């Protein structure tokens, strides 16, 4: 059976009015019962539909009665709790000892309020409205100001009368709200807390900082509801131990890190943090201490600082996995570890793509596994016992400098040289697929080096039917020029001295299996950086829709 209660007038008791019972089946008849007869049947499952929190709070509902709130993103089911348990909703009351209308400053010795606390005046005074939500700003040990917006400008106080404010536990009424009759309601959660429960709009233009801060402040798992919602942040927030925040898209609108703390076992899963092309200083996430934190499936893009920074030497056992992390500031590592040495790092960095940047400054870290990442460089610092495997390092003519001790680089694809710098000790380098050399300048004989060079010099796939051939994909190729019908010249990015390289060529005239012909593609080394290619149909030069080359050998 589905249930629909009659609308109750504000401040009225639940009347003995008719209750409409409507069957889920359209073939059954509707029937009406007096509410007093139906109350026992439905017990606490009876639900009153309301369109706003204001309407809900005005209804004189008894404990265990339920509401169904239909107020946009705040919608959900609430159950009424008795007033005897409502004390926690007002954390404390703070009374001023003086009010300065010139500086809009309120004095109360050791008031205990901090910026971002939500308070409500108990009386209408000094231009403030009783029961209106205000946010604490400019707080010191003994003074504070009030703002109508989270982190906004102080309100203009019009008088100097002392007054009292109530510090609210849930000022945004995301989970709890006081009813006018002294009882309170509690949201019935069907899953994680949603930022929109706390009034977030997720438009990317409206400031959603307060909603995110208070949702995360519950300590419960939170969900951003996916890419359809973008939350503009003008301030930071910190997770609680063991808490998960999932399916989010945070957009930076201030200087600093969006996530200022990720404590023990806290997790950021499946989301995005956007730095808005480094319009604001600071990075993405800071980890000061703790262990077993996870950042998985999260893209952190265009921040000015480090996407992730581990500032504490004791943070350990973290997992960073599956994401695109990129600083918009050239030379800034995607991950920055503290310089202090810690003997049990036990961290895993897996499948992070840092868009052509330096993946990590290892600082003084120990026991870090880096697997399946794509990068141009790594800063080893004084780290030890780092294992790097299955990664692509596009040093691009530069040199990867390995320092520290007990470092292992095995099974990677490295474009460039690797140098063991002075003092590098007990390191294992190779076998790797490497376009370059391993240079041991350590001055020690404790390192193990196994070289395995790549034989691939370059490849290209292009369309030869147009005047300027269109390159569909390439590696090690700078240009393709059409010399004449069916005749092309491919220029490599780097010249080589070995004219005995192997060139493999293939192609098709029309890219259609329905087109038959005596097609042929021929290629040869023409000079130190050029390959000549010809395409023919039945012995006559002809332009081909697809021409592919692979150049292999020792340069």
RODO-2510 file (C-alpha; in nm, 4 decimals, decimal comma):
residues 555
     n   res          X          Y          Z
     1     x     0,0000     0,0000     0,0000
     2     x     0,1140     0,3565    -0,0657
     3     x     0,0315     0,6208     0,1923
     4     x    -0,0568     0,9865     0,1541
     5     x    -0,1477     1,1974     0,4553
     6     x    -0,3562     1,5155     0,4428
     7     x    -0,1605     1,8403     0,4690
     8     x    -0,1486     1,9713     0,8263
     9     x    -0,1810     2,3369     0,9094
    10     x     0,1233     2,4994     1,0733
    11     x     0,1311     2,4896     1,4544
    12     x    -0,1680     2,2512     1,4643
    13     x    -0,1899     1,9088     1,6219
    14     x    -0,2398     1,6125     1,3933
    15     x    -0,6172     1,6084     1,3524
    16     x    -0,8596     1,3183     1,3302
    17     x    -0,8979     1,3948     0,9606
    18     x    -0,9393     1,1476     0,6801
    19     x    -0,6382     0,9462     0,5640
    20     x    -0,6419     0,8425     0,1996
    21     x    -0,5238     0,4860     0,1428
    22     x    -0,4407     0,4189    -0,2199
    23     x    -0,3468     0,0752    -0,3445
    24     x    -0,0440     0,0216    -0,5681
    25     x    -0,2844    -0,1594    -0,8060
    26     x    -0,5084     0,0574    -1,0228
    27     x    -0,7777    -0,2147    -1,0029
    28     x    -0,8269    -0,1707    -0,6268
    29     x    -1,0663     0,0868    -0,4879
    30     x    -0,9503     0,3796    -0,2796
    31     x    -1,0876     0,3939     0,0716
    32     x    -1,0808     0,6475     0,3557
    33     x    -1,0262     0,5907     0,7274
    34     x    -1,0311     0,8336     1,0204
    35     x    -0,6729     0,9189     1,1087
    36     x    -0,7176     0,7936     1,4652
    37     x    -0,7983     0,4468     1,3302
    38     x    -0,5109     0,4456     1,0830
    39     x    -0,2470     0,5784     1,3241
    40     x    -0,1856     0,2443     1,4918
    41     x    -0,1616     0,0655     1,1559
    42     x     0,0971     0,2983     1,0133
    43     x     0,2669     0,3822     1,3447
    44     x     0,5905     0,5757     1,2848
    45     x     0,5767     0,5041     0,9100
    46     x     0,3190     0,7777     0,8451
    47     x     0,4727     1,0494     0,6308
    48     x     0,3765     1,4151     0,5929
    49     x     0,4901     1,5723     0,2654
    50     x     0,6260     1,9282     0,2934
    51     x     0,7681     2,1656     0,0350
    52     x     1,0232     2,3447     0,2549
    53     x     1,2073     2,3287     0,5850
    54     x     1,0140     2,6360     0,6981
    55     x     0,6865     2,4517     0,6461
    56     x     0,8218     2,1423     0,8184
    57     x     0,9464     2,3313     1,1249
    58     x     0,6114     2,5067     1,1726
    59     x     0,4135     2,1814     1,2049
    60     x     0,3433     2,0752     1,5624
    61     x     0,4577     1,7166     1,5123
    62     x     0,5168     1,4631     1,7870
    63     x     0,8148     1,2314     1,8235
    64     x     0,8483     0,9498     1,5666
    65     x     0,6309     1,1309     1,3124
    66     x     0,7928     1,1448     0,9668
    67     x     0,8218     1,4109     0,6991
    68     x     0,9039     1,3808     0,3299
    69     x     1,0808     1,7040     0,2317
    70     x     1,0585     1,8091    -0,1338
    71     x     1,3050     2,0999    -0,1477
    72     x     1,5388     2,0507    -0,4422
    73     x     1,8738     1,9019    -0,3450
    74     x     1,7737     1,9069     0,0216
    75     x     1,4899     1,6607    -0,0393
    76     x     1,4671     1,3517     0,1752
    77     x     1,2900     1,1833     0,4662
    78     x     1,3066     1,3092     0,8252
    79     x     1,1874     1,1626     1,1529
    80     x     1,0805     1,3739     1,4520
    81     x     1,2766     1,3352     1,7772
    82     x     1,1642     1,4436     2,1216
    83     x     1,2757     1,7831     2,2553
    84     x     1,4498     1,6111     2,5464
    85     x     1,7328     1,5146     2,3127
    86     x     1,7628     1,8457     2,1271
    87     x     2,0258     2,0015     2,3508
    88     x     2,3177     1,9102     2,1239
    89     x     2,1801     2,1254     1,8406
    90     x     2,2873     2,4410     2,0255
    91     x     2,6523     2,3863     2,1118
    92     x     2,6642     2,6852     2,3436
    93     x     2,5385     3,0402     2,3858
    94     x     2,7792     3,3341     2,3716
    95     x     2,6889     3,6709     2,5227
    96     x     2,8782     3,9864     2,4328
    97     x     3,0354     4,2156     2,6914
    98     x     3,0715     4,5025     2,4451
    99     x     2,9773     4,5839     2,0858
   100     x     3,1712     4,8283     1,8663
   101     x     2,9477     4,9612     1,5896
   102     x     3,2408     5,1440     1,4295
   103     x     3,4505     4,8325     1,3664
   104     x     3,1500     4,5937     1,3696
   105     x     3,3326     4,3893     1,6332
   106     x     3,1729     4,1895     1,9149
   107     x     3,3708     4,1228     2,2344
   108     x     3,3211     3,8177     2,4566
   109     x     3,6182     3,6902     2,6569
   110     x     3,7287     3,3375     2,5555
   111     x     3,4140     3,2916     2,3443
   112     x     3,5544     2,9775     2,1744
   113     x     3,4060     3,0562     1,8318
   114     x     3,6124     3,0179     1,5153
   115     x     3,5705     3,1421     1,1615
   116     x     3,3017     2,9438     0,9833
   117     x     3,0894     2,8734     1,2896
   118     x     2,7182     2,9296     1,2307
   119     x     2,5327     3,1320     1,4950
   120     x     2,1835     3,2755     1,5440
   121     x     2,1032     3,5840     1,7567
   122     x     1,8378     3,5210     2,0206
   123     x     1,6975     3,8742     1,9824
   124     x     1,6638     4,1314     1,7063
   125     x     1,9260     4,3922     1,7925
   126     x     2,1955     4,6154     1,6394
   127     x     2,0674     4,5480     1,2864
   128     x     2,0762     4,1708     1,3426
   129     x     1,7645     3,9541     1,3112
   130     x     1,6647     3,6988     1,5725
   131     x     1,6861     3,3430     1,4399
   132     x     1,8737     3,4513     1,1249
   133     x     2,1833     3,2460     1,0417
   134     x     2,5111     3,4399     1,0531
   135     x     2,8661     3,3159     1,0038
   136     x     3,1565     3,3973     1,2348
   137     x     3,4404     3,5847     1,0628
   138     x     3,7505     3,7656     1,1875
   139     x     3,7545     3,5661     1,5105
   140     x     4,0240     3,6203     1,7735
   141     x     4,0431     3,4790     2,1245
   142     x     3,8102     3,7458     2,2635
   143     x     3,6398     3,9107     1,9644
   144     x     3,4527     3,8153     1,6482
   145     x     3,2422     3,9593     1,3678
   146     x     2,9360     3,8255     1,1876
   147     x     2,8665     3,7840     0,8161
   148     x     2,5595     3,6878     0,6172
   149     x     2,7761     3,4657     0,3941
   150     x     3,0339     3,1990     0,4764
   151     x     3,3723     3,3725     0,4844
   152     x     3,2139     3,6966     0,3640
   153     x     3,2297     4,0597     0,4742
   154     x     3,1246     4,1579     0,8258
   155     x     2,7727     4,2941     0,8649
   156     x     2,7285     4,6590     0,9584
   157     x     2,6240     4,6719     1,3235
   158     x     2,3893     4,9628     1,3877
   159     x     2,4036     4,9656     1,7672
   160     x     2,6098     4,8777     2,0733
   161     x     2,3578     4,6773     2,2795
   162     x     2,4958     4,3566     2,4235
   163     x     2,3265     4,0413     2,2978
   164     x     2,3478     3,6603     2,2849
   165     x     2,4074     3,4246     1,9911
   166     x     2,3478     3,0502     1,9842
   167     x     2,6285     2,8474     1,8254
   168     x     2,4432     2,5959     1,6062
   169     x     2,5560     2,2353     1,5656
   170     x     2,4010     2,2031     1,2172
   171     x     2,3473     2,5608     1,0998
   172     x     2,2645     2,4567     0,7416
   173     x     2,0043     2,2038     0,8602
   174     x     2,1422     1,9337     0,6380
   175     x     2,0803     1,6554     0,8856
   176     x     1,9064     1,8141     1,1845
   177     x     1,6596     2,1000     1,2312
   178     x     1,4745     2,2358     1,5342
   179     x     1,0970     2,2475     1,5093
   180     x     0,9052     2,5448     1,6420
   181     x     0,7514     2,3244     1,9110
   182     x     1,0931     2,2344     2,0588
   183     x     1,1223     1,8900     1,9026
   184     x     1,3720     1,8330     1,6255
   185     x     1,3968     1,6309     1,3058
   186     x     1,6741     1,4003     1,1894
   187     x     1,7358     1,3073     0,8262
   188     x     1,6912     0,9380     0,7492
   189     x     2,0015     0,8585     0,5495
   190     x     1,9725     0,5988     0,2733
   191     x     2,3418     0,6201     0,1858
   192     x     2,6217     0,8774     0,2083
   193     x     2,5634     1,2416     0,2927
   194     x     2,5151     1,4555    -0,0190
   195     x     2,6590     1,8053    -0,0416
   196     x     2,3224     1,9198    -0,1726
   197     x     2,1631     1,8084     0,1561
   198     x     2,3452     2,1091     0,3013
   199     x     2,2356     2,3534     0,0328
   200     x     2,5140     2,3136    -0,2232
   201     x     2,3988     2,4011    -0,5740
   202     x     2,6825     2,2419    -0,7719
   203     x     2,6633     2,4970    -1,0539
   204     x     3,0328     2,5833    -1,0496
   205     x     2,9365     2,9499    -1,0104
   206     x     2,7678     2,9621    -0,6674
   207     x     2,9950     2,9315    -0,3624
   208     x     2,9364     2,5859    -0,2111
   209     x     3,2137     2,6001     0,0499
   210     x     2,9918     2,6088     0,3586
   211     x     2,7814     2,3162     0,2367
   212     x     3,0866     2,0997     0,1651
   213     x     3,2590     2,1922     0,4924
   214     x     2,9538     2,1057     0,7039
   215     x     2,8688     1,7905     0,5089
   216     x     3,2233     1,6607     0,5517
   217     x     3,2160     1,7839     0,9111
   218     x     2,9553     1,5192     0,9946
   219     x     3,2318     1,2597     0,9755
   220     x     3,0041     1,0436     0,7591
   221     x     3,0869     0,9334     0,4051
   222     x     2,9971     1,2035     0,1520
   223     x     2,9076     1,1914    -0,2176
   224     x     2,9186     1,4688    -0,4771
   225     x     2,6774     1,2931    -0,7168
   226     x     2,9132     1,2827    -1,0130
   227     x     3,0200     1,5136    -1,2928
   228     x     2,6801     1,6841    -1,3261
   229     x     2,7651     1,8910    -1,0188
   230     x     3,0664     2,1210    -0,9836
   231     x     3,1280     2,2671    -0,6386
   232     x     3,3014     2,6053    -0,6280
   233     x     3,5274     2,6202    -0,3232
   234     x     3,6498     2,9467    -0,1722
   235     x     3,7959     2,7768     0,1326
   236     x     3,9524     2,4475     0,2377
   237     x     3,8110     2,1463     0,4162
   238     x     3,9624     1,8509     0,5995
   239     x     3,8339     1,4950     0,6110
   240     x     3,7902     1,2936     0,9290
   241     x     3,9660     0,9650     1,0043
   242     x     3,8124     0,6772     0,8089
   243     x     3,5854     0,9054     0,6062
   244     x     3,5241     0,8692     0,2311
   245     x     3,4396     1,1475    -0,0142
   246     x     3,3372     1,0141    -0,3551
   247     x     3,2078     1,1212    -0,6984
   248     x     3,3025     1,4875    -0,6658
   249     x     3,4176     1,7773    -0,8813
   250     x     3,5706     2,0619    -0,6827
   251     x     3,6576     2,3868    -0,8576
   252     x     3,9158     2,6098    -0,6942
   253     x     3,8251     2,9704    -0,6167
   254     x     4,0874     3,0724    -0,3582
   255     x     4,4566     3,0578    -0,2737
   256     x     4,5549     2,7409    -0,0895
   257     x     4,4861     2,3675    -0,0962
   258     x     4,1260     2,2517    -0,1348
   259     x     4,1754     1,9474     0,0904
   260     x     4,3848     2,0692     0,3826
   261     x     4,3908     1,7398     0,5695
   262     x     4,3623     1,3688     0,4913
   263     x     4,4034     1,1789     0,8212
   264     x     4,4156     0,8064     0,9025
   265     x     4,2306     0,5855     0,6506
   266     x     4,0541     0,8826     0,4887
   267     x     3,9766     0,8360     0,1198
   268     x     3,9145     1,0538    -0,1841
   269     x     3,7601     0,8327    -0,4522
   270     x     3,6451     0,8931    -0,8113
   271     x     3,6492     1,2679    -0,8573
   272     x     3,8254     1,5763    -0,9861
   273     x     3,9933     1,8817    -0,8369
   274     x     4,0362     2,1662    -1,0855
   275     x     4,2812     2,4474    -1,0205
   276     x     4,1303     2,6657    -1,2924
   277     x     4,4545     2,7012    -1,4934
   278     x     4,6536     2,8011    -1,1829
   279     x     4,4479     3,1170    -1,1326
   280     x     4,5032     3,0639    -0,7602
   281     x     4,8136     2,9692    -0,5633
   282     x     4,8478     2,6435    -0,3737
   283     x     4,7981     2,2813    -0,4641
   284     x     4,5278     2,0187    -0,4331
   285     x     4,5604     1,7888    -0,1288
   286     x     4,7827     1,8048     0,1799
   287     x     4,8618     1,5032     0,4000
   288     x     5,0259     1,6026     0,7268
   289     x     5,0246     1,2748     0,9159
   290     x     4,8524     0,9409     0,9605
   291     x     4,8479     0,6296     0,7475
   292     x     4,6462     0,4244     0,4983
   293     x     4,5031     0,7216     0,3113
   294     x     4,3706     0,6558    -0,0406
   295     x     4,3418     0,8898    -0,3370
   296     x     4,2022     0,6663    -0,6115
   297     x     4,0434     0,7559    -0,9451
   298     x     4,0877     1,1282    -0,8823
   299     x     4,2140     1,3777    -1,1416
   300     x     4,3945     1,6811    -0,9942
   301     x     4,4552     1,9298    -1,2721
   302     x     4,5860     2,2825    -1,3329
   303     x     4,6753     2,3630    -0,9730
   304     x     4,9624     2,6066    -0,9242
   305     x     5,1365     2,3947    -0,6602
   306     x     5,1714     2,0217    -0,6042
   307     x     4,8546     1,8193    -0,6735
   308     x     4,9408     1,6157    -0,3621
   309     x     5,1884     1,7151    -0,0901
   310     x     5,2886     1,4984     0,2053
   311     x     5,4206     1,7451     0,4611
   312     x     5,4635     1,5111     0,7576
   313     x     5,7462     1,2634     0,7907
   314     x     5,5209     1,0082     0,9607
   315     x     5,2476     0,9766     0,6963
   316     x     5,2706     0,6220     0,5621
   317     x     5,0955     0,3301     0,3867
   318     x     4,9093     0,5599     0,1474
   319     x     4,7763     0,4548    -0,1944
   320     x     4,7732     0,7005    -0,4842
   321     x     4,6193     0,5309    -0,7883
   322     x     4,4480     0,5883    -1,1243
   323     x     4,4437     0,9569    -1,1967
   324     x     4,5788     1,2456    -1,4006
   325     x     4,7798     1,4736    -1,1729
   326     x     4,9363     1,7820    -1,3241
   327     x     5,0618     2,1122    -1,1916
   328     x     5,0189     2,4100    -1,4218
   329     x     5,3560     2,5403    -1,2995
   330     x     5,6470     2,3974    -1,5056
   331     x     5,8920     2,1910    -1,3015
   332     x     5,6495     2,1317    -1,0138
   333     x     5,6193     1,7680    -0,9104
   334     x     5,2770     1,6057    -0,9027
   335     x     5,3631     1,4548    -0,5611
   336     x     5,5913     1,6171    -0,3058
   337     x     5,7208     1,4326     0,0006
   338     x     5,8805     1,5956     0,3033
   339     x     6,2586     1,5973     0,3119
   340     x     6,2718     1,4298     0,6544
   341     x     6,3651     1,0624     0,6496
   342     x     6,1101     0,8073     0,7663
   343     x     6,1984     0,4415     0,7805
   344     x     5,8594     0,2924     0,6945
   345     x     5,6965     0,4833     0,4132
   346     x     5,5220     0,1856     0,2522
   347     x     5,3470     0,3980    -0,0089
   348     x     5,2159     0,2939    -0,3502
   349     x     5,1893     0,5257    -0,6500
   350     x     5,0142     0,3421    -0,9330
   351     x     4,8843     0,4389    -1,2776
   352     x     4,9270     0,8133    -1,2315
   353     x     4,9641     1,0136    -1,5532
   354     x     5,1243     1,3499    -1,4902
   355     x     5,0882     1,4993    -1,8403
   356     x     5,4541     1,5266    -1,9299
   357     x     5,5697     1,6449    -1,5868
   358     x     5,7819     1,5349    -1,2947
   359     x     5,5878     1,2669    -1,1101
   360     x     5,7326     1,2894    -0,7621
   361     x     5,9923     1,4456    -0,5360
   362     x     6,0613     1,1525    -0,3033
   363     x     6,2319     1,3687    -0,0424
   364     x     6,3558     1,1423     0,2363
   365     x     6,0927     0,8732     0,1804
   366     x     6,1599     0,5006     0,2109
   367     x     5,9760     0,1966     0,0729
   368     x     5,7780     0,3597    -0,2085
   369     x     5,6444     0,1489    -0,4964
   370     x     5,5837     0,3355    -0,8242
   371     x     5,4020     0,1230    -1,0822
   372     x     5,2493     0,1883    -1,4242
   373     x     5,2957     0,5668    -1,4182
   374     x     5,3638     0,8037    -1,7080
   375     x     5,6074     1,0893    -1,6469
   376     x     5,9128     1,2812    -1,7656
   377     x     6,1176     1,2696    -1,4472
   378     x     6,1494     1,1696    -1,0815
   379     x     6,3424     1,3521    -0,8090
   380     x     6,4996     1,0890    -0,5825
   381     x     6,6435     1,3187    -0,3142
   382     x     6,7706     1,1209    -0,0157
   383     x     6,5050     0,8518    -0,0514
   384     x     6,5863     0,4832    -0,0249
   385     x     6,4259     0,1530    -0,1250
   386     x     6,2168     0,2981    -0,4076
   387     x     6,0920     0,0436    -0,6623
   388     x     5,9895     0,1730    -1,0062
   389     x     5,8409    -0,0745    -1,2511
   390     x     5,6095    -0,0758    -1,5514
   391     x     5,6452     0,3021    -1,5968
   392     x     5,7034     0,5216    -1,9005
   393     x     5,9695     0,7870    -1,8456
   394     x     5,9976     1,0247    -2,1394
   395     x     6,3193     1,2003    -2,0399
   396     x     6,3335     1,3340    -2,3999
   397     x     6,7062     1,3864    -2,4400
   398     x     6,7606     1,4502    -2,0691
   399     x     6,8968     1,2335    -1,7932
   400     x     6,7160     1,0612    -1,5055
   401     x     6,9439     1,1102    -1,2062
   402     x     6,9230     0,8337    -0,9479
   403     x     7,0437     0,9146    -0,5968
   404     x     7,0045     0,7478    -0,2587
   405     x     7,0381     0,3763    -0,1960
   406     x     6,8624     0,0493    -0,2765
   407     x     6,6677     0,2040    -0,5635
   408     x     6,5231    -0,0396    -0,8198
   409     x     6,4285     0,0511    -1,1797
   410     x     6,3187    -0,2610    -1,3643
   411     x     6,0761    -0,3244    -1,6508
   412     x     6,0270     0,0388    -1,7505
   413     x     6,0239     0,2162    -2,0853
   414     x     6,2781     0,4982    -2,0646
   415     x     6,3389     0,7550    -2,3374
   416     x     6,6704     0,9070    -2,2303
   417     x     6,9752     0,8336    -2,0193
   418     x     6,9882     0,7126    -1,6587
   419     x     7,2713     0,8315    -1,4342
   420     x     7,3663     0,6896    -1,0976
   421     x     7,5005     1,0021    -0,9283
   422     x     7,7812     1,0185    -0,6789
   423     x     7,7072     0,8103    -0,3697
   424     x     7,4209     0,6086    -0,5214
   425     x     7,4526     0,2727    -0,3500
   426     x     7,3142    -0,0813    -0,3919
   427     x     7,0850     0,0237    -0,6799
   428     x     6,9474    -0,2123    -0,9450
   429     x     6,8959    -0,0604    -1,2910
   430     x     6,7454    -0,2801    -1,5605
   431     x     6,6564    -0,4550    -1,7592
   432     x     6,4470    -0,1694    -1,9001
   433     x     6,3420    -0,0884    -2,2539
   434     x     6,5629     0,2168    -2,2923
   435     x     6,6507     0,4630    -2,5654
   436     x     6,9707     0,5807    -2,4020
   437     x     7,2500     0,4739    -2,1704
   438     x     7,2970     0,3888    -1,8043
   439     x     7,5877     0,5931    -1,6697
   440     x     7,7373     0,4940    -1,3348
   441     x     7,8984     0,7962    -1,1717
   442     x     7,8360     0,6660    -0,8209
   443     x     8,2022     0,5982    -0,7528
   444     x     8,0957     0,2674    -0,5969
   445     x     8,0875    -0,0936    -0,7148
   446     x     7,7708    -0,1937    -0,5367
   447     x     7,5214    -0,1184    -0,8146
   448     x     7,3769    -0,3717    -1,0610
   449     x     7,3157    -0,2523    -1,4178
   450     x     7,1476    -0,4496    -1,6953
   451     x     7,0892    -0,2513    -2,0144
   452     x     6,8266    -0,3369    -2,2763
   453     x     6,7956    -0,0825    -2,5531
   454     x     6,4862    -0,0352    -2,7632
   455     x     6,5362    -0,1065    -3,1336
   456     x     6,2433     0,1147    -3,2371
   457     x     6,3714     0,4358    -3,3961
   458     x     6,0352     0,5668    -3,5090
   459     x     5,6997     0,4971    -3,6751
   460     x     5,4351     0,6929    -3,8635
   461     x     5,0895     0,6494    -4,0172
   462     x     4,9803     0,9134    -4,2704
   463     x     4,7306     0,9940    -4,5458
   464     x     4,9177     1,0382    -4,8758
   465     x     4,6216     1,1459    -5,0913
   466     x     4,6486     1,5165    -5,0072
   467     x     4,9098     1,7766    -5,0988
   468     x     5,0418     1,7983    -4,7438
   469     x     5,0162     1,4451    -4,6056
   470     x     4,8162     1,4263    -4,2833
   471     x     4,9947     1,2420    -3,9995
   472     x     4,7502     1,0301    -3,8011
   473     x     5,0073     0,9140    -3,5465
   474     x     5,3831     0,9017    -3,5056
   475     x     5,6819     0,8469    -3,2833
   476     x     6,0220     0,9948    -3,3655
   477     x     5,8946     1,1568    -3,6880
   478     x     5,8930     1,5338    -3,7408
   479     x     5,7325     1,5665    -4,0872
   480     x     5,6091     1,3980    -4,4066
   481     x     5,6420     1,5736    -4,7437
   482     x     5,4832     1,4689    -5,0717
   483     x     5,7459     1,4804    -5,3519
   484     x     5,5172     1,3683    -5,6345
   485     x     5,2262     1,1331    -5,6942
   486     x     5,2967     0,8226    -5,4858
   487     x     5,6336     0,9559    -5,3640
   488     x     5,7001     1,0812    -5,0072
   489     x     5,9863     1,1835    -4,7822
   490     x     5,9651     1,1131    -4,4065
   491     x     6,1950     1,3166    -4,1793
   492     x     6,2847     1,1738    -3,8392
   493     x     6,3107     1,3855    -3,5262
   494     x     6,6715     1,2746    -3,4678
   495     x     6,9353     1,1807    -3,7254
   496     x     7,1130     0,8470    -3,7038
   497     x     7,4457     0,7208    -3,8362
   498     x     7,3531     0,3610    -3,9119
   499     x     7,2197     0,3443    -4,2701
   500     x     7,1589    -0,0267    -4,2203
   501     x     6,8393     0,0258    -4,0234
   502     x     6,5365    -0,1878    -4,1053
   503     x     6,2397    -0,0032    -4,2583
   504     x     5,9065    -0,1836    -4,2791
   505     x     5,6334    -0,0258    -4,4925
   506     x     5,2688    -0,1085    -4,5638
   507     x     4,9571     0,0687    -4,6873
   508     x     4,6365     0,0713    -4,8874
   509     x     4,5155     0,2869    -5,1720
   510     x     4,1545     0,3420    -5,0611
   511     x     4,1169     0,1930    -4,7117
   512     x     3,8384    -0,0281    -4,8468
   513     x     3,8466    -0,4064    -4,8635
   514     x     3,6248    -0,3807    -5,1721
   515     x     3,9103    -0,2167    -5,3660
   516     x     4,1410    -0,4716    -5,5265
   517     x     4,4679    -0,4016    -5,7026
   518     x     4,8337    -0,4803    -5,7302
   519     x     4,9330    -0,2430    -5,4506
   520     x     5,2905    -0,2018    -5,3315
   521     x     5,4690     0,0198    -5,0769
   522     x     5,8478     0,0511    -5,0852
   523     x     6,0808     0,2433    -4,8516
   524     x     6,4532     0,2924    -4,7979
   525     x     6,6936     0,5018    -4,5908
   526     x     6,7805     0,8093    -4,7935
   527     x     7,0036     1,0005    -4,5483
   528     x     7,0801     1,0400    -4,1781
   529     x     6,7288     1,1570    -4,0917
   530     x     6,5174     1,0859    -4,4023
   531     x     6,3257     0,7870    -4,5356
   532     x     6,1982     0,7814    -4,8956
   533     x     5,8681     0,6011    -4,9636
   534     x     5,6910     0,5106    -5,2883
   535     x     5,3392     0,3700    -5,3384
   536     x     5,2281     0,2003    -5,6609
   537     x     4,9201     0,0400    -5,8134
   538     x     4,9990    -0,2161    -6,0842
   539     x     5,3463    -0,0685    -6,1249
   540     x     5,2328     0,2946    -6,1588
   541     x     5,2827     0,5578    -5,8916
   542     x     4,9585     0,6191    -5,7039
   543     x     4,8592     0,8107    -5,3910
   544     x     4,7592     0,5882    -5,0981
   545     x     4,5035     0,6732    -4,8304
   546     x     4,7113     0,4936    -4,5667
   547     x     5,0893     0,4615    -4,5530
   548     x     5,2586     0,3123    -4,2452
   549     x     5,6309     0,2907    -4,1646
   550     x     5,8291     0,1342    -3,8804
   551     x     6,2017     0,2076    -3,8472
   552     x     6,4043    -0,0302    -3,6308
   553     x     6,7680    -0,0911    -3,5475
   554     x     7,0630     0,0428    -3,3515
   555     x     7,1161     0,4111    -3,4255
***
